[in-house]
């Protein structure tokens, strides 16, 4: 994964759906959910991007998308991602992009 500053975001495309993920968009509930599922808070994962695999990318995407679609489950995002259908398409914060720009995702 590309090196990013801790507060930077990234954009990922999974099966054609784009999502902008930013560390500063996560709240206490997101942090607890991430820690419960992965053993670490989102901040840890932003600091250790070299350890990311698709389950961690799915976690960060889920935390972002659930703000727009609360019924979305982590398992649903896990099922939607595979090594051949995702890519990190941006590592910098574009002013014209919205966080979690896929509200239906």
Biopython code that builds the backbone (N, CA, C, O; Angstrom):
import numpy as np
from Bio.PDB.StructureBuilder import StructureBuilder

atoms = [
    (1, "UNK", "N", (0.828, -1.180, 0.000)),
    (1, "UNK", "CA", (0.000, 0.000, 0.000)),
    (1, "UNK", "C", (0.879, 1.252, 0.000)),
    (1, "UNK", "O", (1.985, 1.229, 0.540)),
    (2, "UNK", "N", (0.402, 2.334, -0.595)),
    (2, "UNK", "CA", (1.205, 3.549, -0.632)),
    (2, "UNK", "C", (1.358, 4.170, 0.745)),
    (2, "UNK", "O", (0.460, 4.093, 1.583)),
    (3, "UNK", "N", (2.519, 4.789, 0.965)),
    (3, "UNK", "CA", (2.763, 5.484, 2.226)),
    (3, "UNK", "C", (1.879, 6.719, 2.312)),
    (3, "UNK", "O", (1.752, 7.463, 1.340)),
    (4, "UNK", "N", (1.263, 6.942, 3.477)),
    (4, "UNK", "CA", (0.401, 8.103, 3.681)),
    (4, "UNK", "C", (0.703, 8.711, 5.032)),
    (4, "UNK", "O", (1.166, 8.014, 5.936)),
    (5, "UNK", "N", (0.450, 9.990, 5.184)),
    (5, "UNK", "CA", (0.504, 10.594, 6.500)),
    (5, "UNK", "C", (-0.662, 10.047, 7.310)),
    (5, "UNK", "O", (-1.663, 9.594, 6.754)),
    (6, "UNK", "N", (-0.520, 10.094, 8.630)),
    (6, "UNK", "CA", (-1.519, 9.515, 9.513)),
    (6, "UNK", "C", (-2.908, 10.086, 9.268)),
    (6, "UNK", "O", (-3.883, 9.336, 9.297)),
    (7, "UNK", "N", (-3.030, 11.379, 9.030)),
    (7, "UNK", "CA", (-4.349, 11.975, 8.875)),
    (7, "UNK", "C", (-4.824, 11.978, 7.430)),
    (7, "UNK", "O", (-5.941, 12.413, 7.149)),
    (8, "UNK", "N", (-4.005, 11.506, 6.522)),
    (8, "UNK", "CA", (-4.389, 11.482, 5.118)),
    (8, "UNK", "C", (-5.447, 10.417, 4.885)),
    (8, "UNK", "O", (-5.695, 9.557, 5.730)),
    (9, "UNK", "N", (-6.045, 10.500, 3.742)),
    (9, "UNK", "CA", (-7.019, 9.499, 3.366)),
    (9, "UNK", "C", (-6.579, 8.783, 2.115)),
    (9, "UNK", "O", (-5.494, 9.018, 1.583)),
    (10, "UNK", "N", (-7.431, 7.922, 1.666)),
    (10, "UNK", "CA", (-7.189, 7.237, 0.405)),
    (10, "UNK", "C", (-8.533, 6.951, -0.227)),
    (10, "UNK", "O", (-9.568, 6.974, 0.440)),
    (11, "UNK", "N", (-8.506, 6.685, -1.497)),
    (11, "UNK", "CA", (-9.715, 6.294, -2.198)),
    (11, "UNK", "C", (-9.496, 4.888, -2.709)),
    (11, "UNK", "O", (-8.451, 4.574, -3.280)),
    (12, "UNK", "N", (-10.479, 4.054, -2.501)),
    (12, "UNK", "CA", (-10.394, 2.671, -2.936)),
    (12, "UNK", "C", (-11.580, 2.365, -3.833)),
    (12, "UNK", "O", (-12.684, 2.873, -3.633)),
    (13, "UNK", "N", (-11.328, 1.528, -4.822)),
    (13, "UNK", "CA", (-12.399, 1.086, -5.715)),
    (13, "UNK", "C", (-12.531, -0.419, -5.532)),
    (13, "UNK", "O", (-11.578, -1.173, -5.731)),
    (14, "UNK", "N", (-13.743, -0.842, -5.145)),
    (14, "UNK", "CA", (-14.047, -2.261, -4.961)),
    (14, "UNK", "C", (-15.193, -2.607, -5.892)),
    (14, "UNK", "O", (-16.302, -2.096, -5.734)),
    (15, "UNK", "N", (-14.937, -3.459, -6.846)),
    (15, "UNK", "CA", (-15.982, -3.845, -7.784)),
    (15, "UNK", "C", (-16.623, -2.659, -8.476)),
    (15, "UNK", "O", (-17.823, -2.681, -8.751)),
    (16, "UNK", "N", (-15.850, -1.626, -8.760)),
    (16, "UNK", "CA", (-16.357, -0.456, -9.461)),
    (16, "UNK", "C", (-16.906, 0.640, -8.558)),
    (16, "UNK", "O", (-17.158, 1.747, -9.033)),
    (17, "UNK", "N", (-17.097, 0.369, -7.280)),
    (17, "UNK", "CA", (-17.609, 1.376, -6.338)),
    (17, "UNK", "C", (-16.442, 2.056, -5.651)),
    (17, "UNK", "O", (-15.577, 1.395, -5.077)),
    (18, "UNK", "N", (-16.421, 3.385, -5.711)),
    (18, "UNK", "CA", (-15.352, 4.160, -5.080)),
    (18, "UNK", "C", (-15.779, 4.638, -3.697)),
    (18, "UNK", "O", (-16.930, 5.011, -3.472)),
    (19, "UNK", "N", (-14.821, 4.615, -2.781)),
    (19, "UNK", "CA", (-15.053, 5.119, -1.434)),
    (19, "UNK", "C", (-13.825, 5.891, -0.990)),
    (19, "UNK", "O", (-12.702, 5.400, -1.106)),
    (20, "UNK", "N", (-14.034, 7.098, -0.481)),
    (20, "UNK", "CA", (-12.971, 7.917, 0.108)),
    (20, "UNK", "C", (-12.928, 7.606, 1.597)),
    (20, "UNK", "O", (-13.936, 7.755, 2.288)),
    (21, "UNK", "N", (-11.778, 7.178, 2.097)),
    (21, "UNK", "CA", (-11.606, 6.810, 3.500)),
    (21, "UNK", "C", (-10.644, 7.803, 4.146)),
    (21, "UNK", "O", (-9.552, 8.049, 3.632)),
    (22, "UNK", "N", (-11.066, 8.377, 5.293)),
    (22, "UNK", "CA", (-10.218, 9.331, 6.016)),
    (22, "UNK", "C", (-10.210, 8.974, 7.498)),
    (22, "UNK", "O", (-11.257, 8.721, 8.093)),
    (23, "UNK", "N", (-9.041, 8.958, 8.072)),
    (23, "UNK", "CA", (-8.917, 8.652, 9.490)),
    (23, "UNK", "C", (-9.707, 9.629, 10.342)),
    (23, "UNK", "O", (-10.344, 9.222, 11.314)),
    (24, "UNK", "N", (-9.680, 10.906, 9.998)),
    (24, "UNK", "CA", (-10.358, 11.897, 10.844)),
    (24, "UNK", "C", (-11.876, 11.865, 10.738)),
    (24, "UNK", "O", (-12.555, 12.658, 11.390)),
    (25, "UNK", "N", (-12.419, 10.959, 9.927)),
    (25, "UNK", "CA", (-13.878, 10.825, 9.860)),
    (25, "UNK", "C", (-14.403, 9.781, 10.848)),
    (25, "UNK", "O", (-15.615, 9.655, 11.021)),
    (26, "UNK", "N", (-13.510, 9.033, 11.498)),
    (26, "UNK", "CA", (-13.934, 7.979, 12.411)),
    (26, "UNK", "C", (-14.155, 8.528, 13.820)),
    (26, "UNK", "O", (-13.416, 9.390, 14.294)),
    (27, "UNK", "N", (-15.196, 8.003, 14.476)),
    (27, "UNK", "CA", (-15.499, 8.414, 15.847)),
    (27, "UNK", "C", (-15.196, 7.270, 16.816)),
    (27, "UNK", "O", (-14.628, 6.248, 16.431)),
    (28, "UNK", "N", (-15.580, 7.459, 18.066)),
    (28, "UNK", "CA", (-15.307, 6.462, 19.091)),
    (28, "UNK", "C", (-15.940, 5.111, 18.802)),
    (28, "UNK", "O", (-15.331, 4.072, 19.056)),
    (29, "UNK", "N", (-17.156, 5.118, 18.272)),
    (29, "UNK", "CA", (-17.840, 3.858, 17.944)),
    (29, "UNK", "C", (-17.092, 3.122, 16.836)),
    (29, "UNK", "O", (-16.926, 1.903, 16.891)),
    (30, "UNK", "N", (-16.644, 3.871, 15.832)),
    (30, "UNK", "CA", (-15.872, 3.269, 14.742)),
    (30, "UNK", "C", (-14.589, 2.642, 15.277)),
    (30, "UNK", "O", (-14.206, 1.540, 14.884)),
    (31, "UNK", "N", (-13.938, 3.365, 16.179)),
    (31, "UNK", "CA", (-12.691, 2.860, 16.760)),
    (31, "UNK", "C", (-12.932, 1.559, 17.515)),
    (31, "UNK", "O", (-12.153, 0.614, 17.390)),
    (32, "UNK", "N", (-14.010, 1.506, 18.299)),
    (32, "UNK", "CA", (-14.323, 0.282, 19.039)),
    (32, "UNK", "C", (-14.638, -0.869, 18.095)),
    (32, "UNK", "O", (-14.163, -1.987, 18.294)),
    (33, "UNK", "N", (-15.438, -0.599, 17.071)),
    (33, "UNK", "CA", (-15.784, -1.655, 16.113)),
    (33, "UNK", "C", (-14.536, -2.192, 15.421)),
    (33, "UNK", "O", (-14.392, -3.403, 15.250)),
    (34, "UNK", "N", (-13.647, -1.307, 15.028)),
    (34, "UNK", "CA", (-12.416, -1.724, 14.360)),
    (34, "UNK", "C", (-11.550, -2.551, 15.310)),
    (34, "UNK", "O", (-11.023, -3.597, 14.932)),
    (35, "UNK", "N", (-11.411, -2.073, 16.541)),
    (35, "UNK", "CA", (-10.599, -2.795, 17.530)),
    (35, "UNK", "C", (-11.207, -4.171, 17.825)),
    (35, "UNK", "O", (-10.476, -5.152, 17.965)),
    (36, "UNK", "N", (-12.547, -4.251, 17.922)),
    (36, "UNK", "CA", (-13.212, -5.533, 18.175)),
    (36, "UNK", "C", (-12.941, -6.528, 17.054)),
    (36, "UNK", "O", (-12.739, -7.713, 17.317)),
    (37, "UNK", "N", (-12.934, -6.066, 15.815)),
    (37, "UNK", "CA", (-12.776, -6.952, 14.659)),
    (37, "UNK", "C", (-11.319, -7.277, 14.327)),
    (37, "UNK", "O", (-11.011, -8.388, 13.898)),
    (38, "UNK", "N", (-10.420, -6.298, 14.528)),
    (38, "UNK", "CA", (-9.034, -6.481, 14.058)),
    (38, "UNK", "C", (-7.996, -6.494, 15.169)),
    (38, "UNK", "O", (-6.843, -6.860, 14.941)),
    (39, "UNK", "N", (-8.401, -6.096, 16.375)),
    (39, "UNK", "CA", (-7.455, -6.013, 17.470)),
    (39, "UNK", "C", (-6.759, -4.666, 17.569)),
    (39, "UNK", "O", (-5.994, -4.425, 18.503)),
    (40, "UNK", "N", (-7.022, -3.785, 16.607)),
    (40, "UNK", "CA", (-6.375, -2.472, 16.590)),
    (40, "UNK", "C", (-7.362, -1.397, 16.166)),
    (40, "UNK", "O", (-8.344, -1.665, 15.473)),
    (41, "UNK", "N", (-7.079, -0.168, 16.600)),
    (41, "UNK", "CA", (-7.876, 0.998, 16.209)),
    (41, "UNK", "C", (-7.496, 1.436, 14.791)),
    (41, "UNK", "O", (-6.421, 1.082, 14.305)),
    (42, "UNK", "N", (-8.372, 2.206, 14.118)),
    (42, "UNK", "CA", (-8.038, 2.691, 12.769)),
    (42, "UNK", "C", (-6.702, 3.436, 12.716)),
    (42, "UNK", "O", (-5.963, 3.311, 11.739)),
    (43, "UNK", "N", (-6.390, 4.205, 13.753)),
    (43, "UNK", "CA", (-5.133, 4.955, 13.766)),
    (43, "UNK", "C", (-3.931, 4.018, 13.605)),
    (43, "UNK", "O", (-2.977, 4.349, 12.900)),
    (44, "UNK", "N", (-3.975, 2.860, 14.250)),
    (44, "UNK", "CA", (-2.899, 1.889, 14.104)),
    (44, "UNK", "C", (-2.729, 1.491, 12.647)),
    (44, "UNK", "O", (-1.614, 1.441, 12.129)),
    (45, "UNK", "N", (-3.859, 1.209, 11.989)),
    (45, "UNK", "CA", (-3.775, 0.738, 10.602)),
    (45, "UNK", "C", (-3.255, 1.822, 9.666)),
    (45, "UNK", "O", (-2.544, 1.516, 8.709)),
    (46, "UNK", "N", (-3.596, 3.081, 9.922)),
    (46, "UNK", "CA", (-3.055, 4.163, 9.102)),
    (46, "UNK", "C", (-1.550, 4.317, 9.317)),
    (46, "UNK", "O", (-0.839, 4.752, 8.411)),
    (47, "UNK", "N", (-1.062, 3.969, 10.498)),
    (47, "UNK", "CA", (0.370, 4.058, 10.785)),
    (47, "UNK", "C", (1.137, 2.832, 10.303)),
    (47, "UNK", "O", (2.364, 2.874, 10.208)),
    (48, "UNK", "N", (0.441, 1.749, 10.000)),
    (48, "UNK", "CA", (1.071, 0.486, 9.591)),
    (48, "UNK", "C", (0.490, -0.016, 8.274)),
    (48, "UNK", "O", (0.076, -1.171, 8.171)),
    (49, "UNK", "N", (0.460, 0.832, 7.296)),
    (49, "UNK", "CA", (-0.163, 0.471, 6.024)),
    (49, "UNK", "C", (0.542, -0.680, 5.319)),
    (49, "UNK", "O", (-0.069, -1.371, 4.503)),
    (50, "UNK", "N", (1.808, -0.893, 5.620)),
    (50, "UNK", "CA", (2.526, -2.005, 4.992)),
    (50, "UNK", "C", (1.955, -3.354, 5.426)),
    (50, "UNK", "O", (2.234, -4.373, 4.793)),
    (51, "UNK", "N", (1.166, -3.372, 6.491)),
    (51, "UNK", "CA", (0.563, -4.603, 6.989)),
    (51, "UNK", "C", (-0.869, -4.807, 6.497)),
    (51, "UNK", "O", (-1.516, -5.789, 6.859)),
    (52, "UNK", "N", (-1.363, -3.884, 5.677)),
    (52, "UNK", "CA", (-2.738, -3.999, 5.199)),
    (52, "UNK", "C", (-2.901, -5.203, 4.287)),
    (52, "UNK", "O", (-2.020, -5.524, 3.489)),
    (53, "UNK", "N", (-4.026, -5.850, 4.418)),
    (53, "UNK", "CA", (-4.473, -6.858, 3.471)),
    (53, "UNK", "C", (-5.933, -6.512, 3.188)),
    (53, "UNK", "O", (-6.443, -5.521, 3.711)),
    (54, "UNK", "N", (-6.602, -7.306, 2.378)),
    (54, "UNK", "CA", (-7.947, -6.918, 1.972)),
    (54, "UNK", "C", (-8.939, -6.877, 3.129)),
    (54, "UNK", "O", (-9.927, -6.147, 3.052)),
    (55, "UNK", "N", (-8.708, -7.637, 4.198)),
    (55, "UNK", "CA", (-9.620, -7.570, 5.340)),
    (55, "UNK", "C", (-9.531, -6.219, 6.050)),
    (55, "UNK", "O", (-10.540, -5.720, 6.547)),
    (56, "UNK", "N", (-8.355, -5.630, 6.103)),
    (56, "UNK", "CA", (-8.191, -4.323, 6.748)),
    (56, "UNK", "C", (-8.761, -3.226, 5.855)),
    (56, "UNK", "O", (-9.411, -2.303, 6.344)),
    (57, "UNK", "N", (-8.524, -3.321, 4.558)),
    (57, "UNK", "CA", (-9.120, -2.356, 3.632)),
    (57, "UNK", "C", (-10.639, -2.439, 3.728)),
    (57, "UNK", "O", (-11.317, -1.411, 3.754)),
    (58, "UNK", "N", (-11.180, -3.659, 3.782)),
    (58, "UNK", "CA", (-12.623, -3.841, 3.922)),
    (58, "UNK", "C", (-13.127, -3.213, 5.216)),
    (58, "UNK", "O", (-14.198, -2.606, 5.230)),
    (59, "UNK", "N", (-12.371, -3.348, 6.302)),
    (59, "UNK", "CA", (-12.777, -2.759, 7.582)),
    (59, "UNK", "C", (-12.865, -1.241, 7.465)),
    (59, "UNK", "O", (-13.861, -0.650, 7.882)),
    (60, "UNK", "N", (-11.852, -0.608, 6.912)),
    (60, "UNK", "CA", (-11.837, 0.850, 6.809)),
    (60, "UNK", "C", (-12.923, 1.353, 5.861)),
    (60, "UNK", "O", (-13.522, 2.402, 6.101)),
    (61, "UNK", "N", (-13.177, 0.609, 4.790)),
    (61, "UNK", "CA", (-14.264, 0.959, 3.867)),
    (61, "UNK", "C", (-15.608, 0.797, 4.573)),
    (61, "UNK", "O", (-16.477, 1.659, 4.443)),
    (62, "UNK", "N", (-15.790, -0.288, 5.314)),
    (62, "UNK", "CA", (-17.041, -0.508, 6.033)),
    (62, "UNK", "C", (-17.314, 0.610, 7.031)),
    (62, "UNK", "O", (-18.435, 1.113, 7.110)),
    (63, "UNK", "N", (-16.290, 1.003, 7.798)),
    (63, "UNK", "CA", (-16.483, 2.073, 8.779)),
    (63, "UNK", "C", (-16.921, 3.366, 8.102)),
    (63, "UNK", "O", (-17.704, 4.132, 8.666)),
    (64, "UNK", "N", (-16.422, 3.609, 6.902)),
    (64, "UNK", "CA", (-16.808, 4.805, 6.155)),
    (64, "UNK", "C", (-18.217, 4.677, 5.583)),
    (64, "UNK", "O", (-19.033, 5.585, 5.746)),
    (65, "UNK", "N", (-18.511, 3.572, 4.921)),
    (65, "UNK", "CA", (-19.805, 3.403, 4.257)),
    (65, "UNK", "C", (-20.970, 3.276, 5.228)),
    (65, "UNK", "O", (-22.092, 3.658, 4.895)),
    (66, "UNK", "N", (-20.722, 2.743, 6.430)),
    (66, "UNK", "CA", (-21.834, 2.538, 7.370)),
    (66, "UNK", "C", (-22.411, 3.862, 7.863)),
    (66, "UNK", "O", (-23.522, 3.890, 8.393)),
    (67, "UNK", "N", (-21.681, 4.945, 7.699)),
    (67, "UNK", "CA", (-22.215, 6.262, 8.075)),
    (67, "UNK", "C", (-23.380, 6.657, 7.163)),
    (67, "UNK", "O", (-24.275, 7.398, 7.570)),
    (68, "UNK", "N", (-23.356, 6.156, 5.932)),
    (68, "UNK", "CA", (-24.404, 6.448, 4.953)),
    (68, "UNK", "C", (-25.421, 5.323, 4.842)),
    (68, "UNK", "O", (-26.554, 5.537, 4.409)),
    (69, "UNK", "N", (-25.011, 4.129, 5.233)),
    (69, "UNK", "CA", (-25.872, 2.957, 5.135)),
    (69, "UNK", "C", (-25.690, 2.117, 6.404)),
    (69, "UNK", "O", (-24.960, 1.126, 6.390)),
    (70, "UNK", "N", (-26.355, 2.510, 7.506)),
    (70, "UNK", "CA", (-26.124, 1.869, 8.812)),
    (70, "UNK", "C", (-26.348, 0.359, 8.844)),
    (70, "UNK", "O", (-25.751, -0.327, 9.674)),
    (71, "UNK", "N", (-27.179, -0.168, 7.976)),
    (71, "UNK", "CA", (-27.452, -1.600, 7.990)),
    (71, "UNK", "C", (-26.341, -2.423, 7.322)),
    (71, "UNK", "O", (-26.338, -3.650, 7.413)),
    (72, "UNK", "N", (-25.413, -1.756, 6.661)),
    (72, "UNK", "CA", (-24.316, -2.454, 5.997)),
    (72, "UNK", "C", (-23.459, -3.170, 7.040)),
    (72, "UNK", "O", (-23.130, -2.600, 8.080)),
    (73, "UNK", "N", (-23.103, -4.415, 6.756)),
    (73, "UNK", "CA", (-22.287, -5.187, 7.694)),
    (73, "UNK", "C", (-20.849, -5.313, 7.182)),
    (73, "UNK", "O", (-20.582, -5.217, 5.984)),
    (74, "UNK", "N", (-19.952, -5.528, 8.116)),
    (74, "UNK", "CA", (-18.549, -5.787, 7.770)),
    (74, "UNK", "C", (-18.459, -7.014, 6.874)),
    (74, "UNK", "O", (-17.705, -7.025, 5.901)),
    (75, "UNK", "N", (-19.232, -8.053, 7.204)),
    (75, "UNK", "CA", (-19.223, -9.266, 6.385)),
    (75, "UNK", "C", (-19.630, -8.990, 4.948)),
    (75, "UNK", "O", (-19.081, -9.592, 4.025)),
    (76, "UNK", "N", (-20.581, -8.092, 4.745)),
    (76, "UNK", "CA", (-21.015, -7.766, 3.379)),
    (76, "UNK", "C", (-19.873, -7.122, 2.598)),
    (76, "UNK", "O", (-19.686, -7.418, 1.418)),
    (77, "UNK", "N", (-19.112, -6.248, 3.244)),
    (77, "UNK", "CA", (-17.970, -5.630, 2.559)),
    (77, "UNK", "C", (-16.887, -6.675, 2.322)),
    (77, "UNK", "O", (-16.274, -6.698, 1.255)),
    (78, "UNK", "N", (-16.643, -7.549, 3.315)),
    (78, "UNK", "CA", (-15.666, -8.624, 3.129)),
    (78, "UNK", "C", (-16.020, -9.506, 1.938)),
    (78, "UNK", "O", (-15.149, -9.903, 1.164)),
    (79, "UNK", "N", (-17.302, -9.804, 1.802)),
    (79, "UNK", "CA", (-17.740, -10.647, 0.692)),
    (79, "UNK", "C", (-17.583, -9.950, -0.656)),
    (79, "UNK", "O", (-17.452, -10.607, -1.689)),
    (80, "UNK", "N", (-17.597, -8.615, -0.642)),
    (80, "UNK", "CA", (-17.533, -7.866, -1.902)),
    (80, "UNK", "C", (-16.113, -7.622, -2.395)),
    (80, "UNK", "O", (-15.926, -7.218, -3.542)),
    (81, "UNK", "N", (-15.106, -7.859, -1.551)),
    (81, "UNK", "CA", (-13.729, -7.543, -1.921)),
    (81, "UNK", "C", (-12.936, -8.819, -2.172)),
    (81, "UNK", "O", (-13.059, -9.805, -1.444)),
    (82, "UNK", "N", (-12.128, -8.775, -3.211)),
    (82, "UNK", "CA", (-11.208, -9.870, -3.498)),
    (82, "UNK", "C", (-9.944, -9.265, -4.098)),
    (82, "UNK", "O", (-9.920, -8.090, -4.465)),
    (83, "UNK", "N", (-8.914, -10.066, -4.192)),
    (83, "UNK", "CA", (-7.644, -9.551, -4.693)),
    (83, "UNK", "C", (-7.733, -9.058, -6.139)),
    (83, "UNK", "O", (-6.919, -8.240, -6.568)),
    (84, "UNK", "N", (-8.705, -9.546, -6.877)),
    (84, "UNK", "CA", (-8.783, -9.140, -8.286)),
    (84, "UNK", "C", (-9.845, -8.078, -8.575)),
    (84, "UNK", "O", (-10.045, -7.722, -9.736)),
    (85, "UNK", "N", (-10.542, -7.556, -7.536)),
    (85, "UNK", "CA", (-11.568, -6.554, -7.830)),
    (85, "UNK", "C", (-11.418, -5.260, -7.039)),
    (85, "UNK", "O", (-12.361, -4.471, -6.968)),
    (86, "UNK", "N", (-10.244, -5.027, -6.441)),
    (86, "UNK", "CA", (-10.074, -3.765, -5.731)),
    (86, "UNK", "C", (-8.753, -3.121, -6.124)),
    (86, "UNK", "O", (-7.808, -3.782, -6.553)),
    (87, "UNK", "N", (-8.728, -1.808, -5.960)),
    (87, "UNK", "CA", (-7.483, -1.074, -6.116)),
    (87, "UNK", "C", (-7.572, 0.223, -5.329)),
    (87, "UNK", "O", (-8.634, 0.833, -5.210)),
    (88, "UNK", "N", (-6.434, 0.622, -4.800)),
    (88, "UNK", "CA", (-6.349, 1.935, -4.180)),
    (88, "UNK", "C", (-6.081, 2.886, -5.325)),
    (88, "UNK", "O", (-5.046, 2.798, -5.985)),
    (89, "UNK", "N", (-7.022, 3.809, -5.564)),
    (89, "UNK", "CA", (-6.935, 4.678, -6.740)),
    (89, "UNK", "C", (-6.407, 6.056, -6.417)),
    (89, "UNK", "O", (-6.079, 6.819, -7.325)),
    (90, "UNK", "N", (-6.318, 6.393, -5.132)),
    (90, "UNK", "CA", (-5.803, 7.698, -4.753)),
    (90, "UNK", "C", (-5.316, 7.633, -3.324)),
    (90, "UNK", "O", (-5.928, 6.997, -2.466)),
    (91, "UNK", "N", (-4.204, 8.302, -3.084)),
    (91, "UNK", "CA", (-3.687, 8.360, -1.733)),
    (91, "UNK", "C", (-3.688, 9.756, -1.180)),
    (91, "UNK", "O", (-3.291, 9.967, -0.034)),
    (92, "UNK", "N", (-4.128, 10.727, -1.974)),
    (92, "UNK", "CA", (-4.143, 12.098, -1.469)),
    (92, "UNK", "C", (-5.560, 12.613, -1.431)),
    (92, "UNK", "O", (-6.455, 12.074, -2.083)),
    (93, "UNK", "N", (-5.747, 13.652, -0.667)),
    (93, "UNK", "CA", (-7.083, 14.202, -0.454)),
    (93, "UNK", "C", (-7.400, 15.239, -1.507)),
    (93, "UNK", "O", (-6.844, 16.337, -1.493)),
    (94, "UNK", "N", (-8.295, 14.895, -2.425)),
    (94, "UNK", "CA", (-8.741, 15.840, -3.441)),
    (94, "UNK", "C", (-9.883, 16.650, -2.868)),
    (94, "UNK", "O", (-10.794, 16.103, -2.246)),
    (95, "UNK", "N", (-9.834, 17.949, -3.079)),
    (95, "UNK", "CA", (-10.865, 18.826, -2.526)),
    (95, "UNK", "C", (-12.250, 18.531, -3.078)),
    (95, "UNK", "O", (-13.245, 18.764, -2.391)),
    (96, "UNK", "N", (-12.337, 18.022, -4.302)),
    (96, "UNK", "CA", (-13.644, 17.813, -4.913)),
    (96, "UNK", "C", (-14.242, 16.443, -4.615)),
    (96, "UNK", "O", (-15.317, 16.124, -5.123)),
    (97, "UNK", "N", (-13.582, 15.636, -3.816)),
    (97, "UNK", "CA", (-14.104, 14.326, -3.467)),
    (97, "UNK", "C", (-14.830, 14.398, -2.133)),
    (97, "UNK", "O", (-14.403, 15.123, -1.235)),
    (98, "UNK", "N", (-15.918, 13.658, -1.991)),
    (98, "UNK", "CA", (-16.644, 13.571, -0.742)),
    (98, "UNK", "C", (-16.176, 12.327, -0.002)),
    (98, "UNK", "O", (-15.813, 11.331, -0.628)),
    (99, "UNK", "N", (-16.181, 12.378, 1.331)),
    (99, "UNK", "CA", (-15.876, 11.197, 2.119)),
    (99, "UNK", "C", (-16.985, 10.190, 1.897)),
    (99, "UNK", "O", (-18.167, 10.533, 1.926)),
    (100, "UNK", "N", (-16.595, 8.942, 1.675)),
    (100, "UNK", "CA", (-17.598, 7.904, 1.500)),
    (100, "UNK", "C", (-18.562, 8.250, 0.397)),
    (100, "UNK", "O", (-19.777, 8.164, 0.578)),
    (101, "UNK", "N", (-18.036, 8.641, -0.747)),
    (101, "UNK", "CA", (-18.869, 9.203, -1.811)),
    (101, "UNK", "C", (-19.843, 8.227, -2.425)),
    (101, "UNK", "O", (-20.521, 8.563, -3.395)),
    (102, "UNK", "N", (-19.929, 7.023, -1.883)),
    (102, "UNK", "CA", (-20.865, 6.035, -2.366)),
    (102, "UNK", "C", (-21.897, 5.745, -1.279)),
    (102, "UNK", "O", (-21.800, 4.726, -0.596)),
    (103, "UNK", "N", (-22.881, 6.627, -1.109)),
    (103, "UNK", "CA", (-23.827, 6.444, 0.000)),
    (103, "UNK", "C", (-24.636, 5.162, -0.075)),
    (103, "UNK", "O", (-25.152, 4.703, 0.944)),
    (104, "UNK", "N", (-24.756, 4.585, -1.236)),
    (104, "UNK", "CA", (-25.504, 3.337, -1.361)),
    (104, "UNK", "C", (-24.613, 2.118, -1.210)),
    (104, "UNK", "O", (-25.103, 0.993, -1.119)),
    (105, "UNK", "N", (-23.276, 2.341, -1.182)),
    (105, "UNK", "CA", (-22.287, 1.273, -1.214)),
    (105, "UNK", "C", (-22.345, 0.343, -0.113)),
    (105, "UNK", "O", (-21.549, -0.594, -0.053)),
]
sb = StructureBuilder()
sb.init_structure("model")
sb.init_model(0)
sb.init_chain("A")
sb.init_seg("    ")
for serial, (resi, resn, name, xyz) in enumerate(atoms, 1):
    if name == "N":
        sb.init_residue(resn, " ", resi, " ")
    sb.init_atom(name, np.array(xyz, "f"), 0.0, 1.0, " ", f" {name:<3s}", serial, name[0])
structure = sb.get_structure()
